[in-house]
Amino acid sequence: MQPLLVGGRLDQLRAALTTTHAAQWRRLYEQCDWYRGQTPPTEHPTASITYFGPAAMNLALAYRLTGQAGYLAEARRWITIAVSFPHWGKAKLPDHDLDAGWLLHGLSLAYSWLRDDLPADEAEALRAKLVLQGERMYDFAVQTEGAWWSSSYWQNHNWICYAGLAAAGYVLDKPEWSDRARDNLGTVLDLMPDDGSDSEGVVYWRYGVPWLAIHLDLLQHAEGIDWWRRGGFLQRTFDWRLHQCAPGFEENIDHGDCHDRRSGHSVALYHKIATVYRDGRARWLADRVTERYFWREAYASGVKPGVMPEAGYELLWYDSAVPAEDPTGTAATTAYFPDLGQVTARTGWHAAAAFVSFKAAPGGGHHAWESAERLRRDRGWETLNAGHHHPDAGAFVFGAYGAFLAVDDGYCNRKRAAHHNLVLVDGQGWAGEDRYHVYKDLPYESQARLRDVLAEDGVVHATAESAAMFDPALGVRQVDRTLVFTPAGRLVILDELAADQPREWTFLLHSDWPAELDGDDVVLRSGPAQAHVRRFAPDTCAVSQTTTEIQANPTASTPSLQIVRALQTVRVQVPPTPRTRILTSVEPTSALASMPAAATSVECAAGLGVRFGAGGETVLLAPTSRTIDGAAVRAEAAAVILLPSVDGRPARVGVVGATHVEVAGRDLVRSAEPMTGVLPWPA
């Protein structure tokens, strides 16, 4: 068969190296120069050896394109060492996990491109090693079907190991390998969420999703099968990734396991998405990352092998015919991803904008939770490994003016609700937490969810329900958090809490830097930004500050690698009571500006309200009672949000679950069916 991936377009690609693809070619040959200066270990280290795979691939591709003998010699050096290792992988599942998957892929492509140019004994040794490693991987996948990565359809280990097996199967003419990998890929595409979200978080999206693209590319070239539009995930995942960008695009919103806030971009994958779906936004982001952020991510990233080895795919997947389309003038500033139960909002796409991300869903997302339960019931399989999905239903990340103000925990091995901006009950988090996979073996009914979602016209409102996630012995009946983000970038958070008997309720707020406490008020500061946090209810609380330490080993293949992070934590403790409500506002501003006038509570005969400044934005909430009476508003609704014009009069009104809304004596809504949206003020 023709060499995989390059095939009949080799001459076309070679001709473009000095024209349309010159920048991508430079990336590849500079990466190959870097390999030339390295001394790879000749004995298998305890650490991961995944980087051997792309090294062999990149050097082989450079040789195929140029015929330069130096690239062939360097490829032989790396390949010979990899072939000499008796096993691929050492500390974690040798021959059966990520190291083996990465090397099977990279060395199979290298064999496909170089086998006629290698000395006969080296070509045979490489072929024999690929056969051995492929058999080990295939046998493990068959023997462990229904457990671990073999059937963990929503997990990057599944995607990487099967893509490696597929590459070896095609190159070595082992159809049982490639057929099994293809069947798994079809299942993955059918089961991934249609909204494009990834419960593993942005960093693992960058690490794992390119392997779905790699496998689809292999499938299309080797078998002529085009599955790029099978299921909805890949067609929509760029939308999700775009809305996971912090303002300015350099950093990312770090829900899930995120080693850091910069390891989130894959230029190669952006190019492939742009090429397949003719998506100019992906081309624009690829160009922006390449020009402004790539090298910062390359040296700051905690993810290995990192972005540098993607050079070969940046070249192979680039299509100069796709015009770049700047999304900042056209993309919505709010988004809702129902499978992951996530809403995001921002005041703009510029670097100083305020932003928030708020989420609540079952482990792995709704579709994964339902599908895994069905497979468990019908086949006895354990397919959902949500080890990178945290106990964070109801948590939020918030920032403004170029800084993160309310932060998440990043990567963590022993995951706890206390690591997130959540509420604890008698100091306890979720049932079954303090372990890596906090959703494993939980009852099917242990599901969090998001309801009453409004994400429109710069406004976000949503209520997260998470009472089902606590130990039944606590008798928790309600842990509902309603979060509102206004077009000015302010937050209002209402926690409605109830249990069978008096419980202590602890509201947690984490930041990178210590907060400043001023009575009941809190000031968050981080570099260029600050935020005033005010509590309106309940009246009696104890406010304190402590440090929450997070420790993690982000890869079992490198046991010595440790990440330690300290969160600065504000604790608001409500004395034992069976029922309470905690109402909080957060208002950001530049650290160089004066702190804004404090938000005030709105006197309401029914519901609760917060007003920002004289004649400013007003948020009225009644997520449980659905009755609001205050601030000249009478409504049967979960929320009414008054958004003023310059002169202070309402210009727009956000309504959630509304059947009747009257503002200043004027009817805005009268409907038999609940209405949610942002309405213009009637002329």
C-alpha positions in Angstrom: 0.0 0.0 0.0 1.0 3.6 -0.4 2.7 5.3 2.6 0.0 6.3 5.1 -1.2 9.9 5.3 1.2 11.2 2.6 0.4 8.8 -0.2 -0.4 10.4 -3.6 -0.1 14.0 -2.4 3.6 13.7 -1.6 4.7 15.7 -4.7 2.0 18.3 -4.1 3.1 18.8 -0.5 6.8 18.9 -1.5 6.1 21.6 -4.0 4.3 23.7 -1.3 7.2 23.7 1.1 8.6 27.0 -0.2 5.3 28.6 -0.9 2.0 28.1 1.0 3.4 25.7 3.5 6.7 27.4 4.2 5.9 28.3 7.8 4.7 24.8 8.6 7.8 23.3 6.9 10.0 25.5 9.0 8.3 24.2 12.1 9.1 20.6 11.0 12.7 21.1 10.1 13.4 23.1 13.3 11.8 20.3 15.3 14.1 17.9 13.5 17.1 20.0 14.3 16.1 19.8 17.9 16.0 16.0 17.8 19.6 16.1 16.3 20.8 17.8 19.5 19.1 15.4 21.9 20.6 12.3 23.6 17.7 9.9 24.0 18.1 7.3 26.8 19.4 4.0 25.6 17.8 2.2 28.6 14.1 2.5 29.2 13.7 5.3 31.8 11.1 5.2 34.6 9.5 8.3 32.9 7.3 8.2 29.9 8.8 7.5 26.4 5.8 8.7 24.4 8.1 11.3 22.7 9.9 8.6 20.7 6.8 8.1 18.6 6.5 11.6 17.1 10.3 11.9 16.9 10.4 8.9 14.5 7.4 10.2 12.6 8.7 13.8 12.2 12.2 12.7 11.1 10.8 10.2 8.6 8.4 12.7 7.1 11.2 15.2 6.7 13.2 12.6 4.9 10.3 11.6 2.6 9.8 15.2 1.7 13.4 16.1 1.0 15.5 13.0 0.6 18.1 14.5 2.9 20.3 11.7 4.2 20.7 13.4 7.6 17.0 13.1 8.4 17.2 9.3 7.6 20.2 8.9 9.8 18.6 10.7 12.7 15.4 8.7 12.3 17.4 5.5 12.4 19.0 6.6 15.6 15.7 7.2 17.4 14.1 4.1 15.9 17.0 1.8 16.8 16.8 2.9 20.5 13.0 2.5 20.6 13.2 -1.0 19.0 15.9 -2.0 21.6 13.5 -1.5 24.6 12.1 -4.9 25.5 8.9 -3.1 26.6 7.2 0.1 25.7 6.2 1.7 29.0 7.6 0.9 32.4 5.8 2.4 35.4 2.2 1.9 34.2 0.9 -1.0 32.2 4.0 -1.7 30.1 3.1 -2.5 26.4 -0.6 -1.9 27.1 -1.1 1.8 27.6 -0.1 5.3 26.4 3.6 4.7 25.8 2.9 1.8 23.6 0.1 3.6 21.8 2.2 6.6 21.0 5.1 4.5 19.8 3.0 2.1 17.7 1.6 5.1 15.9 4.8 7.0 15.3 7.0 4.1 14.5 4.4 2.5 12.2 4.3 5.7 10.1 8.1 5.8 10.1 8.2 2.2 8.9 5.6 3.0 6.2 7.7 5.9 4.9 11.2 4.5 5.4 11.1 0.8 5.0 12.6 0.8 1.4 15.4 3.1 2.6 16.4 1.4 5.8 19.1 -1.2 5.9 17.4 -4.6 5.5 18.3 -5.7 9.0 17.0 -2.5 10.6 13.8 -2.6 8.6 13.2 -6.2 9.6 13.9 -5.4 13.3 11.5 -2.5 13.2 8.8 -4.6 11.5 9.3 -7.4 14.1 9.1 -5.0 17.0 5.9 -3.5 15.6 4.4 -7.0 15.2 5.3 -7.8 18.8 4.0 -4.6 20.3 0.9 -4.7 18.1 0.1 -8.2 19.3 0.6 -7.2 22.9 -1.7 -4.2 22.5 -4.4 -6.2 20.6 -4.4 -9.1 23.0 -4.7 -6.7 26.0 -7.6 -4.9 24.3 -9.5 -8.2 23.6 -8.8 -9.7 27.1 -9.9 -6.5 28.9 -13.0 -5.8 26.9 -15.6 -4.2 29.1 -12.9 -2.8 31.5 -10.3 0.0 31.4 -9.4 1.7 28.1 -10.5 -1.1 25.8 -14.1 0.0 26.3 -13.6 3.4 28.0 -15.1 5.3 25.0 -14.9 8.8 26.5 -11.3 8.5 27.6 -8.1 9.6 25.9 -6.3 6.3 26.7 -8.9 4.5 24.5 -8.4 7.0 21.6 -4.6 6.9 21.7 -4.1 3.2 22.1 -6.6 2.3 19.4 -5.1 4.9 17.0 -1.7 3.3 17.5 -3.1 -0.2 17.0 -4.9 1.0 13.8 -1.7 2.5 12.3 0.2 -0.7 13.0 -2.6 -2.8 11.6 -2.7 -0.8 8.3 1.1 -0.8 7.9 1.6 -4.5 8.7 -1.5 -5.7 7.0 -3.1 -6.9 10.2 -6.8 -6.4 9.5 -7.9 -7.9 12.8 -6.1 -5.0 14.5 -7.4 -2.2 12.3 -10.9 -3.7 12.2 -11.2 -3.7 16.0 -9.8 -0.2 16.2 -12.2 1.0 13.5 -15.2 -0.6 15.3 -14.2 1.1 18.5 -13.8 4.4 16.7 -17.3 4.2 15.4 -18.7 3.5 18.8 -16.7 6.5 20.2 -18.1 8.8 17.6 -21.6 7.6 18.3 -21.3 8.0 22.0 -19.4 11.3 22.3 -21.7 14.3 23.2 -23.3 16.1 20.2 -22.6 19.5 21.8 -18.8 19.0 21.4 -17.9 19.2 25.1 -15.3 17.1 26.8 -15.7 16.2 30.5 -11.9 15.7 30.8 -11.3 19.4 30.4 -9.4 21.6 28.0 -5.9 20.1 28.6 -7.1 16.6 27.9 -9.1 17.8 25.0 -5.8 19.1 23.5 -4.1 15.9 24.4 -6.7 13.4 23.4 -9.0 14.7 20.6 -6.1 15.0 18.1 -6.0 11.2 18.2 -9.6 10.9 17.0 -8.5 13.1 14.1 -5.4 11.0 13.5 -7.5 7.8 13.5 -10.1 9.3 11.1 -7.3 10.4 8.8 -5.8 6.9 8.8 -9.2 5.4 8.2 -10.0 7.7 5.3 -6.6 7.1 3.6 -6.4 3.3 4.2 -10.0 2.3 3.7 -11.6 5.3 2.0 -14.1 5.7 4.8 -15.1 9.2 5.7 -16.5 9.4 9.2 -15.7 13.1 9.9 -19.5 13.8 10.2 -20.4 10.6 12.1 -22.0 11.9 15.3 -22.0 15.5 16.2 -19.0 15.8 18.4 -16.1 16.6 16.1 -18.2 19.0 14.0 -19.1 21.1 17.1 -16.1 20.6 19.4 -14.3 23.7 18.1 -17.3 25.8 19.4 -16.8 24.3 22.8 -13.0 24.8 22.7 -13.5 28.5 21.6 -15.7 29.2 24.6 -13.2 27.6 26.9 -10.7 30.3 26.0 -10.2 32.9 28.7 -10.5 36.4 27.2 -7.6 37.1 24.9 -7.3 33.4 23.9 -4.0 32.6 25.5 -5.2 30.9 28.7 -8.0 28.5 29.2 -10.9 27.9 31.6 -9.6 25.1 33.7 -12.4 22.8 34.7 -11.4 19.1 34.8 -7.8 17.9 35.1 -5.8 20.9 33.9 -2.0 20.8 34.6 -2.0 24.6 34.0 -4.0 27.3 32.2 -1.8 27.4 29.1 -1.7 23.8 27.9 -4.9 24.1 25.8 -4.1 24.8 22.1 -3.4 22.3 19.4 -2.4 24.2 16.2 -2.4 20.9 14.3 -5.9 20.0 15.3 -7.2 23.5 14.6 -5.8 23.1 11.1 -7.5 19.8 10.6 -10.8 21.2 11.8 -10.4 24.1 9.5 -9.6 21.8 6.6 -12.4 19.2 7.1 -15.2 21.6 8.1 -14.0 24.7 6.2 -14.1 26.5 9.5 -12.2 29.8 9.1 -12.4 30.4 12.9 -10.2 27.4 13.5 -7.7 28.7 11.0 -7.8 32.1 12.6 -7.1 30.6 16.1 -4.3 28.4 14.7 -2.6 31.5 13.2 -3.1 33.5 16.4 -1.7 30.8 18.6 1.3 30.3 16.3 2.1 34.0 16.1 1.6 34.9 19.7 1.2 32.0 22.2 2.9 28.9 20.8 6.3 29.3 22.4 5.0 30.4 25.8 2.8 27.2 25.8 5.8 25.1 24.6 8.0 26.0 27.6 5.3 26.6 30.2 3.2 23.5 29.6 3.1 20.7 32.1 1.8 18.2 29.5 4.3 15.8 27.9 5.3 15.4 25.1 3.7 18.8 24.6 3.0 20.8 21.5 6.4 20.7 19.8 6.1 17.2 18.4 2.9 18.0 16.5 5.1 19.7 13.8 4.5 16.9 11.3 0.7 17.1 11.6 0.8 20.9 11.5 2.3 20.5 8.0 0.2 17.6 6.9 -3.1 19.1 8.0 -2.6 22.7 6.9 -4.8 23.9 4.1 -3.9 27.4 2.8 -7.2 27.6 0.9 -9.3 28.0 4.1 -9.5 31.8 4.8 -9.0 32.9 8.4 -12.2 34.2 10.0 -11.8 36.4 13.1 -14.6 35.2 15.5 -14.3 38.1 17.9 -16.7 40.3 16.0 -19.3 37.6 15.3 -19.1 34.9 18.0 -21.7 35.1 20.8 -20.4 36.0 24.2 -22.6 33.4 25.9 -22.8 29.7 25.3 -24.5 26.6 26.7 -23.3 23.1 26.4 -26.2 20.9 27.7 -24.4 17.5 27.9 -21.7 18.8 30.2 -24.2 21.2 31.9 -21.9 24.1 31.3 -22.7 27.8 30.6 -20.0 30.4 29.8 -20.2 34.1 29.4 -17.9 37.0 28.8 -18.2 40.8 28.3 -16.2 40.5 25.2 -13.3 38.5 23.5 -10.6 41.1 24.4 -8.0 40.3 27.0 -9.5 42.5 29.7 -13.1 41.2 29.5 -14.8 39.6 32.5 -15.8 36.0 32.1 -17.4 33.1 33.9 -17.9 29.4 33.5 -20.4 27.4 35.6 -21.3 23.7 35.3 -23.2 20.8 36.7 -23.6 17.4 35.2 -23.3 13.6 36.0 -19.9 12.1 35.8 -18.6 12.3 32.2 -21.7 14.3 31.1 -25.3 13.2 30.6 -24.8 11.0 27.5 -21.8 9.2 28.9 -23.6 8.6 32.3 -26.7 7.2 30.6 -24.8 5.2 28.0 -22.4 3.7 30.6 -25.4 2.7 32.8 -27.0 0.9 29.8 -23.8 -0.9 28.9 -23.4 -1.9 32.6 -26.9 -3.2 32.7 -26.9 -5.0 29.3 -23.3 -6.3 29.1 -21.9 -6.0 32.6 -19.2 -3.7 31.2 -17.6 -0.8 33.1 -17.0 1.8 30.4 -17.1 5.1 32.1 -13.7 6.2 33.4 -14.3 9.8 34.5 -11.1 10.2 36.4 -10.4 13.6 34.9 -13.9 14.9 35.7 -14.0 16.6 39.1 -16.6 16.7 41.9 -17.4 20.3 40.7 -21.2 20.4 40.0 -22.2 24.0 41.0 -18.6 25.3 40.8 -17.6 28.3 38.8 -14.4 30.0 37.5 -14.4 33.8 37.2 -12.0 36.5 36.1 -11.7 39.9 34.6 -9.1 42.5 33.4 -6.7 39.8 32.4 -6.6 37.8 35.7 -8.3 34.8 37.3 -10.2 35.9 40.5 -12.2 32.8 41.5 -10.2 29.8 40.5 -10.5 26.0 40.1 -8.0 23.4 41.5 -6.4 22.3 38.2 -5.0 18.8 38.3 -5.7 16.6 41.3 -5.3 12.9 42.1 -7.4 12.9 45.2 -10.4 14.9 44.1 -12.6 16.7 46.6 -15.5 19.1 46.5 -13.6 21.3 48.9 -11.1 22.1 46.1 -13.8 24.0 44.2 -16.0 27.0 44.7 -18.8 25.0 46.3 -20.8 24.5 49.5 -19.8 21.8 52.1 -22.3 20.2 54.5 -20.9 19.7 58.1 -17.5 20.2 56.5 -18.1 17.2 54.2 -18.0 17.1 50.4 -19.5 14.5 48.1 -20.1 10.8 48.9 -17.2 8.7 47.6 -14.8 11.6 47.0 -11.1 11.9 48.0 -10.0 9.5 45.3 -9.1 9.7 41.6 -12.3 8.6 40.0 -14.9 10.1 42.3 -17.9 8.8 40.1 -16.8 5.2 40.1 -19.5 2.9 41.6 -21.8 5.7 42.6 -25.5 4.9 42.3 -27.1 5.8 39.0 -29.2 8.3 40.9 -26.2 10.3 42.0 -26.5 12.9 39.3 -26.1 16.6 39.4 -27.8 18.8 36.7 -28.3 22.3 35.4 -31.7 23.8 35.0 -33.4 27.1 34.2 -30.7 28.0 31.7 -30.6 31.4 30.0 -27.5 32.1 27.9 -28.3 35.0 25.6 -27.4 38.5 24.7 -24.6 38.8 27.3 -26.6 37.3 30.1 -26.3 34.0 31.8 -28.6 32.4 34.4 -28.5 28.8 35.5 -29.3 26.7 38.6 -27.2 23.7 39.5 -28.7 21.0 41.6 -26.2 18.8 43.5 -28.0 17.5 46.7 -27.9 13.9 45.2 -24.1 13.9 45.4 -23.8 14.0 49.3 -23.7 11.1 51.7 -27.4 10.0 52.4 -26.6 10.0 56.1 -26.4 13.8 56.0 -30.0 14.0 55.0 -29.3 16.7 52.4 -32.5 17.7 50.6 -31.4 20.7 48.6 -28.1 22.1 47.4 -29.2 24.4 44.6 -26.9 27.2 43.3 -28.2 29.8 41.0 -25.6 31.9 39.2 -26.3 35.1 37.2 -23.7 36.9 35.0 -24.7 40.3 33.8 -23.5 42.1 30.6 -21.4 44.4 32.8 -19.5 41.3 34.1 -21.0 41.1 37.6 -22.1 37.9 39.4 -25.0 37.2 41.7 -24.9 33.8 43.4 -27.8 32.3 45.4 -27.3 29.1 47.4 -30.6 27.5 48.6 -29.7 24.8 51.2 -31.8 22.3 53.2 -31.4 19.1 55.2 -33.5 16.9 57.5 -31.8 18.3 60.6 -29.5 21.3 61.4 -26.3 21.2 59.5 -23.4 23.6 59.2 -23.1 25.0 55.7 -19.7 26.3 54.4 -19.4 28.5 51.3 -16.0 28.3 49.7 -14.3 30.8 47.5 -10.8 30.0 46.1 -8.3 32.4 44.6 -4.7 32.5 43.6 -3.7 35.2 46.0 -4.9 35.8 49.6 -8.1 37.8 49.8 -8.6 40.8 52.0 -11.3 40.5 54.6 -13.3 43.5 55.7 -16.1 42.4 58.0 -18.5 40.5 55.9 -17.0 41.8 52.7 -14.2 40.2 50.8 -11.8 41.8 48.2 -10.1 39.5 45.7 -7.0 40.8 44.1 -4.8 39.3 41.3 -2.3 41.4 39.4 -4.4 43.8 37.2 -7.7 42.9 38.6 -9.8 43.0 41.8 -13.3 42.1 42.8 -15.6 43.2 45.7 -17.5 40.2 47.1 -20.5 41.0 49.3 -22.8 38.7 51.3 -26.4 39.7 51.8 -27.8 36.6 53.5 -27.8 35.1 56.0 -27.1 37.6 58.7 -25.0 35.3 61.0 -21.8 33.8 59.5 -18.2 33.3 60.4 -15.8 34.5 57.7 -12.2 33.2 57.7 -9.4 32.4 55.3 -7.1 29.4 55.0 -4.9 27.6 52.5 -6.0 24.6 50.5 -3.1 22.5 49.2 -3.5 20.4 46.0 -1.1 17.7 45.1 -1.0 15.6 42.0 1.0 13.3 39.8 -0.5 14.0 36.4 0.9 10.8 34.7 1.4 7.4 36.2 4.1 6.7 33.6 6.3 9.2 35.4 5.9 8.6 39.1 8.4 11.2 40.2 6.5 14.1 38.5 4.6 16.1 41.2 2.5 19.2 40.9 1.8 21.1 44.1 -0.5 24.1 44.2 -1.9 26.2 47.0 -5.3 27.8 46.8 -6.2 30.7 49.0 -9.6 29.9 50.4 -12.3 32.1 52.0 -14.7 30.1 54.1 -18.1 31.5 55.0 -19.6 29.2 57.7 -23.3 29.3 58.5 -24.1 27.9 62.0 -26.1 24.7 62.1 -29.6 25.1 60.7 -31.9 22.9 58.7 -32.4 25.5 56.0 -30.6 28.6 54.8 -30.0 30.8 51.8 -26.6 32.4 51.0 -26.8 35.4 48.7 -23.5 36.8 47.3 -22.5 39.4 44.7 -19.1 39.7 43.0 -18.2 42.9 41.2 -14.9 43.2 39.3 -12.8 46.2 38.4 -9.3 47.1 37.4 -6.8 46.9 40.3 -5.8 50.5 39.3 -9.3 51.8 39.6 -11.3 52.7 42.7 -13.4 50.0 44.1 -17.0 50.4 42.8 -19.8 51.4 45.1 -21.0 48.4 47.0 -23.9 46.4 45.6 -27.1 46.7 47.7 -29.9 44.3 48.5 -33.3 44.9 47.2 -36.2 44.8 49.6 -38.6 42.2 48.3 -41.9 41.0 49.6 -41.1 37.8 47.7 -37.8 36.6 46.3 -34.4 38.1 46.8 -32.7 40.9 44.9 -29.3 42.6 44.3 -28.8 46.1 42.7 -25.5 47.3 41.4 -25.1 51.1 41.7 -27.8 53.7 41.5 -30.1 52.7 38.6 -27.7 49.9 37.7 -28.3 46.3 36.8 -30.8 44.6 39.1 -31.1 40.8 39.6 -34.2 39.4 41.2 -34.3 35.7 42.1 -36.9 33.1 43.2 -35.6 29.8 41.8 -37.7 27.7 44.2 -40.8 29.7 45.0 -41.1 31.3 41.5 -42.7 34.4 42.9 -41.0 37.8 42.8 -42.3 41.0 44.3 -39.8 43.9 44.6 -38.0 46.7 42.8 -41.3 47.6 41.0 -41.4 44.1 39.6 -44.2 41.5 40.2 -43.5 38.2 38.5 -44.2 34.5 38.5 -40.7 33.6 37.4 -37.4 32.0 38.6 -35.6 35.2 37.7 -36.0 38.7 36.4 -32.9 40.7 35.4 -33.2 44.4 34.7 -30.6 45.7 32.3 -30.6 49.5 32.2 -29.7 51.9 29.5 -27.4 54.9 30.0 -30.2 57.0 31.6 -30.9 54.2 34.1 -34.2 53.1 32.6 -34.5 49.4 31.7 -33.4 48.8 28.2 -33.7 45.0 28.3 -35.2 42.5 30.7 -34.0 38.9 31.2 -36.6 36.5 32.3 -36.3 32.8 33.3 -39.2 30.4 33.6 -41.6 33.3 33.5 -45.4 33.0 33.0 -46.1 36.6 34.2 -43.7 39.6 34.5 -44.8 43.1 35.3 -42.3 45.9 35.5 -43.3 49.4 36.7 -46.9 48.5 36.0 -46.3 47.3 32.5 -46.9 43.7 31.4 -43.9 42.2 29.7 -44.9 38.5 29.9 -48.2 36.8 30.1 -47.8 33.2 28.9 -49.3 29.8 29.7 -45.9 28.2 29.0 -42.8 29.4 31.0 -40.7 31.8 28.9 -36.9 32.3 29.1 -35.1 35.0 27.2 -33.9 38.6 27.0 -36.7 40.9 26.1 -36.5 44.5 24.8 -38.2 47.2 27.0 -41.5 47.9 25.2 -41.6 51.2 23.4 
